[in-house]
Amino acid sequence: MAIKQPDLTINISNHQSSLQIFKAAASNFISSLSGKMFTFGLGLMLLDETHSAISFGINMIISPIVGLLCLVPIGNLIDTYPHKTILTGSLTARTLALILFAASINLFTATAKLIPIVLFLIIDAISTNVNDTCYSAATHELVNAHNIQRLSSLTQSAISLSSILSPALGVGLYSLVGFSGFVILEIVATLASFGIMLTMKFHYHATNQFANSQHAPVTSHSQFAKFHSGLNYMRSRTMIKITILLSVILNFLYTAVTIGIPYILKD
């Protein structure tokens, strides 16, 4: 006699999906816009203090390095624990880091400001990587199958719109409220994004899809085995390799312009 398999289908109505899409897009837009403006204001402050172009691009140095080093553990973390729990921990850590950063930044002067800034940017880069990967992995838990593409499209549109608006808004707000105002604004925006995330419902399978993962410890060998498997998959796909190469070239040109223009304007 055949054994009946448990039903792993998650029933999410179209109304619930639409509400989740609105919340996800709003949360991503707020966090992305405020984060990019904060990074811009941070660069301008460092340029004022150190008069060095490398200070303006320090976040562009730290973020890729942290992303590369944390690629394997973050991926396995997200595959092991409930996504809402991970997002709650990540946003809590980022909020605390912002508060500590705001309390300590004025205790340092000139190039010494790089100490709290680098520490904060490391935490911020880890949190951003965790959040972005976690939201991508949780797509099927937020909306039904018919709305997954809509959720992805609107989320990417919100992030793209924030990239367009952040430089102009960042310069305007920096001239009005200064860097201290930027820090306060970023704390408020992070709390707002955090609050929206808490109201979102993550639909897990009734069989608890994370139960087996929590009881089976992930060793470093298994982590790198999964990572190696992913690299082998990318090597076997020509389109993926071409896309990565084009992204590297575009990011290099974008970084050169992003760092160069503010430096020229300041001088």
PyRosetta script that sets phi, psi and omega in degrees:
from pyrosetta import init, pose_from_sequence

init()
pose = pose_from_sequence("MAIKQPDLTINISNHQSSLQIFKAAASNFISSLSGKMFTFGLGLMLLDETHSAISFGINMIISPIVGLLCLVPIGNLIDTYPHKTILTGSLTARTLALILFAASINLFTATAKLIPIVLFLIIDAISTNVNDTCYSAATHELVNAHNIQRLSSLTQSAISLSSILSPALGVGLYSLVGFSGFVILEIVATLASFGIMLTMKFHYHATNQFANSQHAPVTSHSQFAKFHSGLNYMRSRTMIKITILLSVILNFLYTAVTIGIPYILKD")
pose.set_psi(1, 133.4)
pose.set_omega(1, -178.7)
pose.set_phi(2, -72.0)
pose.set_psi(2, 141.0)
pose.set_omega(2, 178.4)
pose.set_phi(3, -88.1)
pose.set_psi(3, 128.6)
pose.set_omega(3, -179.1)
pose.set_phi(4, -74.4)
pose.set_psi(4, 126.8)
pose.set_omega(4, 179.9)
pose.set_phi(5, -80.5)
pose.set_psi(5, 146.5)
pose.set_omega(5, 178.3)
pose.set_phi(6, -66.1)
pose.set_psi(6, 146.8)
pose.set_omega(6, 179.4)
pose.set_phi(7, -79.3)
pose.set_psi(7, 114.7)
pose.set_omega(7, -178.5)
pose.set_phi(8, -98.4)
pose.set_psi(8, 9.6)
pose.set_omega(8, -179.5)
pose.set_phi(9, -71.9)
pose.set_psi(9, 133.6)
pose.set_omega(9, 177.4)
pose.set_phi(10, -100.3)
pose.set_psi(10, 120.7)
pose.set_omega(10, -178.1)
pose.set_phi(11, -91.4)
pose.set_psi(11, 108.5)
pose.set_omega(11, 178.0)
pose.set_phi(12, -125.9)
pose.set_psi(12, 122.9)
pose.set_omega(12, -177.2)
pose.set_phi(13, -73.3)
pose.set_psi(13, 164.9)
pose.set_omega(13, 178.7)
pose.set_phi(14, -65.7)
pose.set_psi(14, -34.9)
pose.set_omega(14, 178.3)
pose.set_phi(15, -65.7)
pose.set_psi(15, -44.5)
pose.set_omega(15, 176.9)
pose.set_phi(16, -62.0)
pose.set_psi(16, -40.6)
pose.set_omega(16, -179.8)
pose.set_phi(17, -63.4)
pose.set_psi(17, -43.7)
pose.set_omega(17, 179.7)
pose.set_phi(18, -61.7)
pose.set_psi(18, -41.1)
pose.set_omega(18, 178.9)
pose.set_phi(19, -66.1)
pose.set_psi(19, -40.8)
pose.set_omega(19, 179.0)
pose.set_phi(20, -65.8)
pose.set_psi(20, -39.1)
pose.set_omega(20, 178.8)
pose.set_phi(21, -62.5)
pose.set_psi(21, -44.2)
pose.set_omega(21, 179.0)
pose.set_phi(22, -60.9)
pose.set_psi(22, -44.9)
pose.set_omega(22, -179.3)
pose.set_phi(23, -65.6)
pose.set_psi(23, -43.0)
pose.set_omega(23, -179.1)
pose.set_phi(24, -64.9)
pose.set_psi(24, -43.5)
pose.set_omega(24, 179.9)
pose.set_phi(25, -65.6)
pose.set_psi(25, -41.4)
pose.set_omega(25, 179.4)
pose.set_phi(26, -65.1)
pose.set_psi(26, -44.2)
pose.set_omega(26, -180.0)
pose.set_phi(27, -62.7)
pose.set_psi(27, -44.8)
pose.set_omega(27, 179.5)
pose.set_phi(28, -66.1)
pose.set_psi(28, -38.8)
pose.set_omega(28, -179.9)
pose.set_phi(29, -66.0)
pose.set_psi(29, -45.7)
pose.set_omega(29, -179.6)
pose.set_phi(30, -63.1)
pose.set_psi(30, -49.2)
pose.set_omega(30, -176.9)
pose.set_phi(31, -67.8)
pose.set_psi(31, -39.5)
pose.set_omega(31, -179.0)
pose.set_phi(32, -70.0)
pose.set_psi(32, -44.9)
pose.set_omega(32, -179.4)
pose.set_phi(33, -63.7)
pose.set_psi(33, -48.8)
pose.set_omega(33, -178.7)
pose.set_phi(34, -65.8)
pose.set_psi(34, -38.9)
pose.set_omega(34, 179.8)
pose.set_phi(35, -64.1)
pose.set_psi(35, -44.1)
pose.set_omega(35, 179.7)
pose.set_phi(36, -68.2)
pose.set_psi(36, -39.4)
pose.set_omega(36, 176.9)
pose.set_phi(37, -65.3)
pose.set_psi(37, -40.0)
pose.set_omega(37, 179.3)
pose.set_phi(38, -63.6)
pose.set_psi(38, -43.0)
pose.set_omega(38, 177.8)
pose.set_phi(39, -62.3)
pose.set_psi(39, -39.1)
pose.set_omega(39, 178.2)
pose.set_phi(40, -65.0)
pose.set_psi(40, -46.0)
pose.set_omega(40, 178.1)
pose.set_phi(41, -64.3)
pose.set_psi(41, -36.5)
pose.set_omega(41, 177.7)
pose.set_phi(42, -62.9)
pose.set_psi(42, -41.9)
pose.set_omega(42, 178.3)
pose.set_phi(43, -64.6)
pose.set_psi(43, -41.8)
pose.set_omega(43, 178.8)
pose.set_phi(44, -64.5)
pose.set_psi(44, -40.5)
pose.set_omega(44, 178.2)
pose.set_phi(45, -62.7)
pose.set_psi(45, -44.3)
pose.set_omega(45, 178.9)
pose.set_phi(46, -65.4)
pose.set_psi(46, -36.1)
pose.set_omega(46, 178.0)
pose.set_phi(47, -65.2)
pose.set_psi(47, -37.5)
pose.set_omega(47, 175.4)
pose.set_phi(48, -65.2)
pose.set_psi(48, -41.5)
pose.set_omega(48, -173.8)
pose.set_phi(49, -78.2)
pose.set_psi(49, -41.4)
pose.set_omega(49, -171.8)
pose.set_phi(50, -107.8)
pose.set_psi(50, -18.6)
pose.set_omega(50, -177.4)
pose.set_phi(51, 56.5)
pose.set_psi(51, 31.9)
pose.set_omega(51, -179.8)
pose.set_phi(52, -120.5)
pose.set_psi(52, 133.2)
pose.set_omega(52, -179.1)
pose.set_phi(53, -66.5)
pose.set_psi(53, -31.7)
pose.set_omega(53, -178.4)
pose.set_phi(54, -64.3)
pose.set_psi(54, -29.0)
pose.set_omega(54, 178.4)
pose.set_phi(55, -65.7)
pose.set_psi(55, -34.7)
pose.set_omega(55, -179.7)
pose.set_phi(56, -68.8)
pose.set_psi(56, -30.7)
pose.set_omega(56, -177.5)
pose.set_phi(57, -101.4)
pose.set_psi(57, 16.9)
pose.set_omega(57, -174.9)
pose.set_phi(58, -62.9)
pose.set_psi(58, -34.2)
pose.set_omega(58, 178.7)
pose.set_phi(59, -67.2)
pose.set_psi(59, -31.7)
pose.set_omega(59, 179.1)
pose.set_phi(60, -72.6)
pose.set_psi(60, -17.0)
pose.set_omega(60, 175.7)
pose.set_phi(61, -86.8)
pose.set_psi(61, -44.8)
pose.set_omega(61, -174.2)
pose.set_phi(62, -70.7)
pose.set_psi(62, -45.3)
pose.set_omega(62, -174.2)
pose.set_phi(63, -57.6)
pose.set_psi(63, -48.8)
pose.set_omega(63, 179.1)
pose.set_phi(64, -64.8)
pose.set_psi(64, -37.6)
pose.set_omega(64, -179.3)
pose.set_phi(65, -64.8)
pose.set_psi(65, -47.2)
pose.set_omega(65, 179.1)
pose.set_phi(66, -63.3)
pose.set_psi(66, -41.6)
pose.set_omega(66, 179.1)
pose.set_phi(67, -60.6)
pose.set_psi(67, -39.6)
pose.set_omega(67, 179.6)
pose.set_phi(68, -70.0)
pose.set_psi(68, -43.7)
pose.set_omega(68, -178.2)
pose.set_phi(69, -68.0)
pose.set_psi(69, -33.0)
pose.set_omega(69, -175.3)
pose.set_phi(70, -97.7)
pose.set_psi(70, 5.5)
pose.set_omega(70, -175.3)
pose.set_phi(71, -57.9)
pose.set_psi(71, -48.6)
pose.set_omega(71, -176.8)
pose.set_phi(72, -70.8)
pose.set_psi(72, -53.3)
pose.set_omega(72, -178.0)
pose.set_phi(73, -63.1)
pose.set_psi(73, -35.8)
pose.set_omega(73, 179.1)
pose.set_phi(74, -66.0)
pose.set_psi(74, -43.2)
pose.set_omega(74, 179.1)
pose.set_phi(75, -60.2)
pose.set_psi(75, -43.0)
pose.set_omega(75, 179.9)
pose.set_phi(76, -73.1)
pose.set_psi(76, -32.4)
pose.set_omega(76, 175.6)
pose.set_phi(77, -61.4)
pose.set_psi(77, -44.1)
pose.set_omega(77, -177.0)
pose.set_phi(78, -71.4)
pose.set_psi(78, -28.8)
pose.set_omega(78, 177.2)
pose.set_phi(79, -79.0)
pose.set_psi(79, -11.5)
pose.set_omega(79, -172.2)
pose.set_phi(80, -102.3)
pose.set_psi(80, -37.7)
pose.set_omega(80, -172.4)
pose.set_phi(81, -117.5)
pose.set_psi(81, 158.6)
pose.set_omega(81, 178.3)
pose.set_phi(82, -56.9)
pose.set_psi(82, 136.6)
pose.set_omega(82, -172.6)
pose.set_phi(83, -65.6)
pose.set_psi(83, -36.8)
pose.set_omega(83, -179.7)
pose.set_phi(84, -66.8)
pose.set_psi(84, -36.7)
pose.set_omega(84, 177.2)
pose.set_phi(85, -63.0)
pose.set_psi(85, -42.4)
pose.set_omega(85, 179.7)
pose.set_phi(86, -65.3)
pose.set_psi(86, -45.0)
pose.set_omega(86, 179.5)
pose.set_phi(87, -62.5)
pose.set_psi(87, -39.2)
pose.set_omega(87, 178.4)
pose.set_phi(88, -62.3)
pose.set_psi(88, -46.3)
pose.set_omega(88, 179.1)
pose.set_phi(89, -64.5)
pose.set_psi(89, -41.1)
pose.set_omega(89, -178.7)
pose.set_phi(90, -65.1)
pose.set_psi(90, -46.4)
pose.set_omega(90, -178.9)
pose.set_phi(91, -70.2)
pose.set_psi(91, -32.6)
pose.set_omega(91, 175.5)
pose.set_phi(92, -64.0)
pose.set_psi(92, -45.1)
pose.set_omega(92, 179.2)
pose.set_phi(93, -62.3)
pose.set_psi(93, -40.6)
pose.set_omega(93, -179.1)
pose.set_phi(94, -67.7)
pose.set_psi(94, -39.7)
pose.set_omega(94, 178.4)
pose.set_phi(95, -63.5)
pose.set_psi(95, -45.3)
pose.set_omega(95, 178.1)
pose.set_phi(96, -63.1)
pose.set_psi(96, -39.2)
pose.set_omega(96, 178.8)
pose.set_phi(97, -64.2)
pose.set_psi(97, -38.8)
pose.set_omega(97, 177.9)
pose.set_phi(98, -64.1)
pose.set_psi(98, -43.3)
pose.set_omega(98, -179.5)
pose.set_phi(99, -64.7)
pose.set_psi(99, -44.6)
pose.set_omega(99, 177.6)
pose.set_phi(100, -64.4)
pose.set_psi(100, -37.5)
pose.set_omega(100, 178.1)
pose.set_phi(101, -63.9)
pose.set_psi(101, -45.2)
pose.set_omega(101, 179.6)
pose.set_phi(102, -62.6)
pose.set_psi(102, -35.1)
pose.set_omega(102, -178.2)
pose.set_phi(103, -76.6)
pose.set_psi(103, -23.3)
pose.set_omega(103, -172.4)
pose.set_phi(104, -108.2)
pose.set_psi(104, -18.8)
pose.set_omega(104, -172.3)
pose.set_phi(105, -59.9)
pose.set_psi(105, -36.9)
pose.set_omega(105, -177.9)
pose.set_phi(106, -78.6)
pose.set_psi(106, -4.9)
pose.set_omega(106, 175.9)
pose.set_phi(107, -80.0)
pose.set_psi(107, -9.7)
pose.set_omega(107, -178.7)
pose.set_phi(108, -115.7)
pose.set_psi(108, 154.0)
pose.set_omega(108, 179.4)
pose.set_phi(109, -130.0)
pose.set_psi(109, 154.9)
pose.set_omega(109, 175.9)
pose.set_phi(110, 51.0)
pose.set_psi(110, -132.9)
pose.set_omega(110, -175.6)
pose.set_phi(111, -68.7)
pose.set_psi(111, -17.8)
pose.set_omega(111, 178.3)
pose.set_phi(112, -65.4)
pose.set_psi(112, -19.3)
pose.set_omega(112, 177.5)
pose.set_phi(113, -62.7)
pose.set_psi(113, -19.1)
pose.set_omega(113, -179.5)
pose.set_phi(114, -65.0)
pose.set_psi(114, -24.1)
pose.set_omega(114, -178.3)
pose.set_phi(115, -62.9)
pose.set_psi(115, -59.8)
pose.set_omega(115, 178.5)
pose.set_phi(116, -66.7)
pose.set_psi(116, -29.3)
pose.set_omega(116, -178.3)
pose.set_phi(117, -67.8)
pose.set_psi(117, -46.3)
pose.set_omega(117, 179.8)
pose.set_phi(118, -63.1)
pose.set_psi(118, -42.2)
pose.set_omega(118, 179.1)
pose.set_phi(119, -61.9)
pose.set_psi(119, -43.6)
pose.set_omega(119, 179.3)
pose.set_phi(120, -65.9)
pose.set_psi(120, -42.8)
pose.set_omega(120, -178.0)
pose.set_phi(121, -63.7)
pose.set_psi(121, -32.2)
pose.set_omega(121, 176.8)
pose.set_phi(122, -65.3)
pose.set_psi(122, -47.7)
pose.set_omega(122, 178.5)
pose.set_phi(123, -63.1)
pose.set_psi(123, -41.7)
pose.set_omega(123, -179.3)
pose.set_phi(124, -63.7)
pose.set_psi(124, -41.6)
pose.set_omega(124, 180.0)
pose.set_phi(125, -65.3)
pose.set_psi(125, -40.7)
pose.set_omega(125, 177.8)
pose.set_phi(126, -64.1)
pose.set_psi(126, -45.9)
pose.set_omega(126, -179.7)
pose.set_phi(127, -61.9)
pose.set_psi(127, -43.3)
pose.set_omega(127, -179.9)
pose.set_phi(128, -63.1)
pose.set_psi(128, -43.6)
pose.set_omega(128, 178.3)
pose.set_phi(129, -62.4)
pose.set_psi(129, -43.6)
pose.set_omega(129, 179.2)
pose.set_phi(130, -61.9)
pose.set_psi(130, -47.1)
pose.set_omega(130, -177.1)
pose.set_phi(131, -63.2)
pose.set_psi(131, -48.0)
pose.set_omega(131, -177.7)
pose.set_phi(132, -62.7)
pose.set_psi(132, -46.0)
pose.set_omega(132, -179.4)
pose.set_phi(133, -66.7)
pose.set_psi(133, -38.8)
pose.set_omega(133, -177.9)
pose.set_phi(134, -66.8)
pose.set_psi(134, -43.9)
pose.set_omega(134, 178.1)
pose.set_phi(135, -62.7)
pose.set_psi(135, -39.5)
pose.set_omega(135, 178.9)
pose.set_phi(136, -64.2)
pose.set_psi(136, -41.6)
pose.set_omega(136, -179.2)
pose.set_phi(137, -71.6)
pose.set_psi(137, -24.3)
pose.set_omega(137, -174.8)
pose.set_phi(138, -94.5)
pose.set_psi(138, 7.9)
pose.set_omega(138, -176.0)
pose.set_phi(139, -54.1)
pose.set_psi(139, -45.6)
pose.set_omega(139, -177.2)
pose.set_phi(140, -72.2)
pose.set_psi(140, -11.5)
pose.set_omega(140, 177.7)
pose.set_phi(141, -91.2)
pose.set_psi(141, -13.2)
pose.set_omega(141, -176.0)
pose.set_phi(142, -99.4)
pose.set_psi(142, -35.7)
pose.set_omega(142, -176.8)
pose.set_phi(143, -135.0)
pose.set_psi(143, 166.2)
pose.set_omega(143, 176.8)
pose.set_phi(144, -79.7)
pose.set_psi(144, 173.8)
pose.set_omega(144, -172.8)
pose.set_phi(145, -61.3)
pose.set_psi(145, -29.6)
pose.set_omega(145, -177.4)
pose.set_phi(146, -74.7)
pose.set_psi(146, -16.0)
pose.set_omega(146, -174.9)
pose.set_phi(147, -114.1)
pose.set_psi(147, 6.3)
pose.set_omega(147, -178.9)
pose.set_phi(148, -63.1)
pose.set_psi(148, -44.8)
pose.set_omega(148, -179.7)
pose.set_phi(149, -65.1)
pose.set_psi(149, -37.7)
pose.set_omega(149, 178.8)
pose.set_phi(150, -65.0)
pose.set_psi(150, -41.9)
pose.set_omega(150, 178.4)
pose.set_phi(151, -62.6)
pose.set_psi(151, -45.9)
pose.set_omega(151, -179.7)
pose.set_phi(152, -62.9)
pose.set_psi(152, -42.1)
pose.set_omega(152, -178.4)
pose.set_phi(153, -65.3)
pose.set_psi(153, -46.3)
pose.set_omega(153, -178.5)
pose.set_phi(154, -69.4)
pose.set_psi(154, -35.3)
pose.set_omega(154, 177.7)
pose.set_phi(155, -64.5)
pose.set_psi(155, -45.5)
pose.set_omega(155, 178.2)
pose.set_phi(156, -65.5)
pose.set_psi(156, -35.6)
pose.set_omega(156, 178.0)
pose.set_phi(157, -65.5)
pose.set_psi(157, -39.6)
pose.set_omega(157, 178.6)
pose.set_phi(158, -64.4)
pose.set_psi(158, -41.3)
pose.set_omega(158, 179.2)
pose.set_phi(159, -67.4)
pose.set_psi(159, -40.7)
pose.set_omega(159, 179.1)
pose.set_phi(160, -65.5)
pose.set_psi(160, -41.3)
pose.set_omega(160, 178.5)
pose.set_phi(161, -63.3)
pose.set_psi(161, -39.5)
pose.set_omega(161, 178.3)
pose.set_phi(162, -65.5)
pose.set_psi(162, -34.4)
pose.set_omega(162, 177.5)
pose.set_phi(163, -65.8)
pose.set_psi(163, -34.6)
pose.set_omega(163, 179.3)
pose.set_phi(164, -73.3)
pose.set_psi(164, -42.0)
pose.set_omega(164, -174.6)
pose.set_phi(165, -81.3)
pose.set_psi(165, -28.3)
pose.set_omega(165, -170.5)
pose.set_phi(166, -60.6)
pose.set_psi(166, -41.6)
pose.set_omega(166, -179.8)
pose.set_phi(167, -61.8)
pose.set_psi(167, -47.1)
pose.set_omega(167, -178.1)
pose.set_phi(168, -66.1)
pose.set_psi(168, -46.3)
pose.set_omega(168, 179.1)
pose.set_phi(169, -66.5)
pose.set_psi(169, -36.6)
pose.set_omega(169, -179.7)
pose.set_phi(170, -62.2)
pose.set_psi(170, -45.4)
pose.set_omega(170, 179.3)
pose.set_phi(171, -64.8)
pose.set_psi(171, -43.9)
pose.set_omega(171, -179.1)
pose.set_phi(172, -62.8)
pose.set_psi(172, -46.8)
pose.set_omega(172, -179.1)
pose.set_phi(173, -68.9)
pose.set_psi(173, -35.1)
pose.set_omega(173, 179.4)
pose.set_phi(174, -62.8)
pose.set_psi(174, -38.7)
pose.set_omega(174, 179.7)
pose.set_phi(175, -73.4)
pose.set_psi(175, -24.8)
pose.set_omega(175, -178.0)
pose.set_phi(176, -88.3)
pose.set_psi(176, -48.5)
pose.set_omega(176, -172.2)
pose.set_phi(177, -109.8)
pose.set_psi(177, -10.8)
pose.set_omega(177, -179.1)
pose.set_phi(178, 74.7)
pose.set_psi(178, -178.9)
pose.set_omega(178, -175.4)
pose.set_phi(179, -70.5)
pose.set_psi(179, -34.1)
pose.set_omega(179, 178.8)
pose.set_phi(180, -61.2)
pose.set_psi(180, -40.7)
pose.set_omega(180, 176.4)
pose.set_phi(181, -64.8)
pose.set_psi(181, -34.9)
pose.set_omega(181, 177.4)
pose.set_phi(182, -61.5)
pose.set_psi(182, -43.7)
pose.set_omega(182, -178.9)
pose.set_phi(183, -62.2)
pose.set_psi(183, -45.4)
pose.set_omega(183, 179.4)
pose.set_phi(184, -62.2)
pose.set_psi(184, -43.5)
pose.set_omega(184, 179.2)
pose.set_phi(185, -60.8)
pose.set_psi(185, -40.2)
pose.set_omega(185, -179.4)
pose.set_phi(186, -67.9)
pose.set_psi(186, -38.0)
pose.set_omega(186, 177.2)
pose.set_phi(187, -63.4)
pose.set_psi(187, -44.9)
pose.set_omega(187, 179.2)
pose.set_phi(188, -62.8)
pose.set_psi(188, -44.2)
pose.set_omega(188, -179.5)
pose.set_phi(189, -64.5)
pose.set_psi(189, -40.2)
pose.set_omega(189, 178.6)
pose.set_phi(190, -63.6)
pose.set_psi(190, -42.4)
pose.set_omega(190, 178.1)
pose.set_phi(191, -64.7)
pose.set_psi(191, -37.8)
pose.set_omega(191, 178.4)
pose.set_phi(192, -65.0)
pose.set_psi(192, -45.5)
pose.set_omega(192, 177.9)
pose.set_phi(193, -63.1)
pose.set_psi(193, -39.2)
pose.set_omega(193, 177.5)
pose.set_phi(194, -61.3)
pose.set_psi(194, -45.7)
pose.set_omega(194, -179.5)
pose.set_phi(195, -61.9)
pose.set_psi(195, -41.6)
pose.set_omega(195, 178.5)
pose.set_phi(196, -63.2)
pose.set_psi(196, -42.9)
pose.set_omega(196, 179.9)
pose.set_phi(197, -60.7)
pose.set_psi(197, -39.1)
pose.set_omega(197, -179.3)
pose.set_phi(198, -64.5)
pose.set_psi(198, -27.2)
pose.set_omega(198, 179.5)
pose.set_phi(199, -82.2)
pose.set_psi(199, -9.8)
pose.set_omega(199, -179.5)
pose.set_phi(200, -81.1)
pose.set_psi(200, 143.3)
pose.set_omega(200, -179.4)
pose.set_phi(201, -103.1)
pose.set_psi(201, 122.2)
pose.set_omega(201, 176.9)
pose.set_phi(202, -97.4)
pose.set_psi(202, 114.8)
pose.set_omega(202, -176.3)
pose.set_phi(203, -89.1)
pose.set_psi(203, 108.6)
pose.set_omega(203, 178.3)
pose.set_phi(204, -96.5)
pose.set_psi(204, 159.9)
pose.set_omega(204, 176.7)
pose.set_phi(205, -64.9)
pose.set_psi(205, 147.6)
pose.set_omega(205, -179.5)
pose.set_phi(206, -62.7)
pose.set_psi(206, -24.9)
pose.set_omega(206, -179.4)
pose.set_phi(207, -82.7)
pose.set_psi(207, 2.1)
pose.set_omega(207, 179.3)
pose.set_phi(208, 62.3)
pose.set_psi(208, 84.4)
pose.set_omega(208, -174.3)
pose.set_phi(209, -64.0)
pose.set_psi(209, -14.9)
pose.set_omega(209, -178.3)
pose.set_phi(210, -100.1)
pose.set_psi(210, -5.0)
pose.set_omega(210, -173.8)
pose.set_phi(211, -61.4)
pose.set_psi(211, -47.1)
pose.set_omega(211, -178.2)
pose.set_phi(212, -66.3)
pose.set_psi(212, -34.9)
pose.set_omega(212, -178.8)
pose.set_phi(213, -68.0)
pose.set_psi(213, -35.5)
pose.set_omega(213, -177.0)
pose.set_phi(214, -69.2)
pose.set_psi(214, -30.2)
pose.set_omega(214, -178.0)
pose.set_phi(215, -89.4)
pose.set_psi(215, -13.0)
pose.set_omega(215, 179.2)
pose.set_phi(216, -107.5)
pose.set_psi(216, 102.5)
pose.set_omega(216, -177.9)
pose.set_phi(217, -61.8)
pose.set_psi(217, 140.1)
pose.set_omega(217, -179.8)
pose.set_phi(218, -92.2)
pose.set_psi(218, 114.2)
pose.set_omega(218, -179.6)
pose.set_phi(219, -84.3)
pose.set_psi(219, 163.0)
pose.set_omega(219, 178.8)
pose.set_phi(220, -63.1)
pose.set_psi(220, -32.0)
pose.set_omega(220, 179.5)
pose.set_phi(221, -64.4)
pose.set_psi(221, -45.3)
pose.set_omega(221, -178.9)
pose.set_phi(222, -69.0)
pose.set_psi(222, -33.8)
pose.set_omega(222, 177.7)
pose.set_phi(223, -60.8)
pose.set_psi(223, -50.0)
pose.set_omega(223, -177.6)
pose.set_phi(224, -73.7)
pose.set_psi(224, -22.9)
pose.set_omega(224, 174.6)
pose.set_phi(225, -66.2)
pose.set_psi(225, -42.7)
pose.set_omega(225, 177.5)
pose.set_phi(226, -65.1)
pose.set_psi(226, -40.8)
pose.set_omega(226, 179.8)
pose.set_phi(227, -63.9)
pose.set_psi(227, -43.2)
pose.set_omega(227, 179.2)
pose.set_phi(228, -64.0)
pose.set_psi(228, -37.4)
pose.set_omega(228, 177.5)
pose.set_phi(229, -63.6)
pose.set_psi(229, -39.6)
pose.set_omega(229, 177.6)
pose.set_phi(230, -65.4)
pose.set_psi(230, -40.0)
pose.set_omega(230, 177.4)
pose.set_phi(231, -63.2)
pose.set_psi(231, -41.3)
pose.set_omega(231, 178.5)
pose.set_phi(232, -62.8)
pose.set_psi(232, -37.6)
pose.set_omega(232, 178.3)
pose.set_phi(233, -64.1)
pose.set_psi(233, -43.3)
pose.set_omega(233, -179.3)
pose.set_phi(234, -66.6)
pose.set_psi(234, -37.1)
pose.set_omega(234, 178.7)
pose.set_phi(235, -63.6)
pose.set_psi(235, -30.2)
pose.set_omega(235, -177.1)
pose.set_phi(236, -84.0)
pose.set_psi(236, -4.9)
pose.set_omega(236, -178.2)
pose.set_phi(237, -115.4)
pose.set_psi(237, 108.5)
pose.set_omega(237, -176.9)
pose.set_phi(238, -62.7)
pose.set_psi(238, -39.9)
pose.set_omega(238, -178.0)
pose.set_phi(239, -62.6)
pose.set_psi(239, -38.8)
pose.set_omega(239, 178.5)
pose.set_phi(240, -64.6)
pose.set_psi(240, -42.7)
pose.set_omega(240, -179.6)
pose.set_phi(241, -64.7)
pose.set_psi(241, -40.4)
pose.set_omega(241, 178.3)
pose.set_phi(242, -65.3)
pose.set_psi(242, -42.2)
pose.set_omega(242, 179.4)
pose.set_phi(243, -61.9)
pose.set_psi(243, -42.9)
pose.set_omega(243, 179.1)
pose.set_phi(244, -63.3)
pose.set_psi(244, -42.8)
pose.set_omega(244, 180.0)
pose.set_phi(245, -62.8)
pose.set_psi(245, -45.0)
pose.set_omega(245, 178.2)
pose.set_phi(246, -63.5)
pose.set_psi(246, -37.9)
pose.set_omega(246, 178.6)
pose.set_phi(247, -64.4)
pose.set_psi(247, -39.9)
pose.set_omega(247, 178.5)
pose.set_phi(248, -61.7)
pose.set_psi(248, -44.8)
pose.set_omega(248, -179.1)
pose.set_phi(249, -64.6)
pose.set_psi(249, -46.5)
pose.set_omega(249, -178.7)
pose.set_phi(250, -64.9)
pose.set_psi(250, -40.2)
pose.set_omega(250, 179.0)
pose.set_phi(251, -65.3)
pose.set_psi(251, -36.7)
pose.set_omega(251, 178.0)
pose.set_phi(252, -63.5)
pose.set_psi(252, -46.7)
pose.set_omega(252, 179.9)
pose.set_phi(253, -66.0)
pose.set_psi(253, -40.8)
pose.set_omega(253, 179.8)
pose.set_phi(254, -63.3)
pose.set_psi(254, -41.9)
pose.set_omega(254, -179.9)
pose.set_phi(255, -64.8)
pose.set_psi(255, -41.7)
pose.set_omega(255, 179.6)
pose.set_phi(256, -60.5)
pose.set_psi(256, -42.0)
pose.set_omega(256, 179.9)
pose.set_phi(257, -71.5)
pose.set_psi(257, -43.0)
pose.set_omega(257, -177.3)
pose.set_phi(258, -61.7)
pose.set_psi(258, -39.6)
pose.set_omega(258, 179.5)
pose.set_phi(259, -79.4)
pose.set_psi(259, -40.3)
pose.set_omega(259, -172.5)
pose.set_phi(260, -68.3)
pose.set_psi(260, -46.4)
pose.set_omega(260, -174.0)
pose.set_phi(261, -63.3)
pose.set_psi(261, -49.5)
pose.set_omega(261, 178.2)
pose.set_phi(262, -59.9)
pose.set_psi(262, -36.0)
pose.set_omega(262, 180.0)
pose.set_phi(263, -64.8)
pose.set_psi(263, -42.8)
pose.set_omega(263, 178.9)
pose.set_phi(264, -65.1)
pose.set_psi(264, -42.7)
pose.set_omega(264, -179.3)
pose.set_phi(265, -63.8)
pose.set_psi(265, -40.2)
pose.set_omega(265, -179.5)
pose.set_phi(266, -67.1)
pose.set_psi(266, -36.3)
pose.set_omega(266, -178.0)
pose.set_phi(267, -85.6)
pose.dump_pdb("model.pdb")
